[in-house]
Amino acid sequence: MINRSPGGAADGSFRCDQMTEEPERGTTPEEGEPETLDARTLIRSGNCVRIVLDQQVYVLRITRGGKLILTK
Protein backbone atom coordinates (compact mmCIF):
# COMPACT_ATOMS: atom_id res chain seq x y z
CA MET A 1 0.00 0.00 0.00
CA ILE A 2 1.23 3.47 -0.83
CA ASN A 3 0.81 6.54 1.33
CA ARG A 4 -0.02 9.29 -1.16
CA SER A 5 -0.45 11.98 1.46
CA PRO A 6 0.72 15.58 0.99
CA GLY A 7 4.49 15.86 0.96
CA GLY A 8 4.96 13.24 -1.76
CA ALA A 9 6.78 13.89 -5.01
CA ALA A 10 5.61 17.08 -6.71
CA ASP A 11 4.72 15.24 -9.90
CA GLY A 12 2.64 12.65 -8.02
CA SER A 13 5.13 9.86 -8.72
CA PHE A 14 6.03 7.18 -6.19
CA ARG A 15 8.79 7.66 -3.62
CA CYS A 16 10.14 4.77 -1.57
CA ASP A 17 9.66 6.71 1.67
CA GLN A 18 5.92 6.62 0.94
CA MET A 19 5.68 2.85 1.53
CA THR A 20 3.57 2.04 4.57
CA GLU A 21 3.30 -1.75 4.25
CA GLU A 22 5.54 -4.52 3.02
CA PRO A 23 4.21 -5.83 -0.30
CA GLU A 24 3.41 -9.51 -0.65
CA ARG A 25 6.27 -11.44 -2.16
CA GLY A 26 5.77 -12.72 -5.67
CA THR A 27 3.09 -10.18 -6.53
CA THR A 28 3.14 -7.90 -9.54
CA PRO A 29 3.54 -4.25 -8.53
CA GLU A 30 0.72 -1.87 -9.31
CA GLU A 31 1.40 0.77 -11.93
CA GLY A 32 3.76 3.42 -10.60
CA GLU A 33 4.98 1.27 -7.69
CA PRO A 34 8.51 -0.13 -7.55
CA GLU A 35 9.27 -3.80 -8.04
CA THR A 36 10.08 -5.68 -4.81
CA LEU A 37 13.31 -7.68 -4.82
CA ASP A 38 14.64 -9.95 -2.09
CA ALA A 39 18.15 -8.71 -1.19
CA ARG A 40 19.50 -12.23 -0.72
CA THR A 41 18.24 -13.18 -4.19
CA LEU A 42 19.76 -10.02 -5.64
CA ILE A 43 23.13 -10.74 -4.02
CA ARG A 44 22.89 -14.51 -4.80
CA SER A 45 26.11 -15.68 -3.14
CA GLY A 46 28.30 -14.18 -0.47
CA ASN A 47 27.25 -10.97 1.21
CA CYS A 48 27.74 -8.20 -1.36
CA VAL A 49 27.09 -7.16 -4.94
CA ARG A 50 28.34 -4.27 -7.09
CA ILE A 51 25.69 -2.00 -8.64
CA VAL A 52 26.48 0.47 -11.42
CA LEU A 53 24.50 3.68 -11.92
CA ASP A 54 25.64 6.30 -14.44
CA GLN A 55 29.18 4.86 -14.48
CA GLN A 56 29.39 5.07 -10.66
CA VAL A 57 30.01 1.78 -8.86
CA TYR A 58 28.23 1.12 -5.56
CA VAL A 59 28.48 -1.87 -3.23
CA LEU A 60 25.35 -3.29 -1.58
CA ARG A 61 26.27 -5.40 1.43
CA ILE A 62 24.33 -7.50 3.92
CA THR A 63 25.85 -7.16 7.40
CA ARG A 64 26.15 -9.98 9.93
CA GLY A 65 23.18 -8.41 11.69
CA GLY A 66 21.02 -8.69 8.56
CA LYS A 67 21.05 -4.99 7.65
CA LEU A 68 21.76 -3.52 4.20
CA ILE A 69 24.53 -1.00 3.58
CA LEU A 70 25.01 0.78 0.24
CA THR A 71 28.39 2.47 -0.23
CA LYS A 72 30.15 4.20 -3.09
Protein Blocks (a to p, Z undefined) as FASTA:
>chain_A
ZZfbehiafklpacfklpcbdcdehiacdehiacdddfklmnopajbdcddeehiacddd
ddfkopacddZZ
